[in-house]
Amino acid sequence: MNKKLRELLQLKAEKVEAAETAINNGDKELANSLVAEIKNLTTEIDNIQNLISLKDDDKVVDMTVENKVETGVQALQRYIKTGVVDAAGPLKESENENGGYLVPKDVQTKINEYRRSFISLKGYVDVRNVVVPSGSEVYEKTSQLVPLTNMTELGEIAEMDGSTFENISYQVKNYGGILPVSRFLLQDTPENLLAYLAKWFVKKQVVTENKEILEVLNSFTKKAITKVDEIKTAMNITLDPGFLDNTKVITNQSGFDVLDTLKDKNNKYLLQEVVTEPTKRTLFGKEVVVLPDTQFPKETDGSFPLYVGDLHEAVRVYSLNTLEILSTDVGGKAFTRNSYDTRLITRFDVKAVDKEAVVKLTFTKDLAVAVPLG
């Protein structure tokens, strides 16, 4: 072996031992210094070894398939004996036949779920559990009541108009689907696939309910605004004062981003944090509900939707029975294809009740915020 190479290999071995001692003693500074020296020595050793390999004219390289294939064990034995890295090289995991096959692959079967927001609008609207698939409710029309007329002594009392009424009818719709799962998959996977699917079904129901609720809200007459003051006007004038206690502000992510970055002249943000829940925001003291853009997209003209008001009075979900999840491995096609079929059925209808309880506004990124005088 080359004398210089032998000296470097010996020095490297000493440095490695010293570094291990430093690590065990908790001396991180010394350990880091020794590791840097080891890296430099390794580079110098590799250069000398490559030079020796190039100058070794006595080697006859046989390019037949049989002689090109050399196991990692043989390469390691040669390296220990001569200190020279040959064509096959030492055992390393980057090449399968030279040691990579010995390294176990990190194959995880656990089902990891991407964190996504699944806010259910059902929690903000009115929900009525019904026992029949169709029906109706009677409501007094919201026309303004007129006062009683003044009467004189012994004078004839004037007749007055009575109330007028309207019907709100519902017709429960049925939503469902069947998901077939191979029984071999259920038998062979170590994960609780059925528990995962149960959560997945609930997410499907939330998305379905939100879609139907938003379709009803989208039917409300909308008004485009250009100033934040118009939101206050909607709360103060457009909405009946009776709705203010339970008023919420609902928008999507893109709309929330615009509102959350607005500042006044004093560099104060328009939206305020909720002290007990720092991730939540309020607008003029009303809770801001944010839905994902994927579930609550922009308007067709590119503007952002903003609902202000009492959703509980504006929208009603007529729910017939609870979410039904039923599975079988013998019925339908399950027996012939050896599958485990799970059926999901949910039955409900969504209707607008009091459209005056919510104001639908739209705005763009150019929404202007009022600033204090002075």
Buried (B, 14 or more C-beta within 10 A) or exposed (E): EBEEBEEBBEBBEEBBEBBEEBBEEEBEEBBEBBBEBBEEBEEBBEEBBEEBEEEEEEEEEEEEEEEEEBEBEEBBEBBEEEBBBBEBBBBEEEEEEBBBEEEEEEEEEEBEEEEEEBBBBBEBBBBBEBEEBEBEBEEEEEEEEEEEEEEEEEEEEEEEEEEEEEEBEBEBBEBEEBBBBEBEEBEEEEEEBEEEBEEBBBEBBBEBBBBBBBEBBEEBEBBEBEEBEBBBBBBEEBBBEEBBEBBBBBBBBBBBBBBBEBEEEEEEBBBBEEEEEEEBBBBBEBBBBBBBBEBBBBBEEEBBBBBBBBBBBBBBBBBBBEBEBEBBBEEBEBEEEEBBBBBBBBBBBBBBBBBBBBBBBBBBEEBEBEEEEE
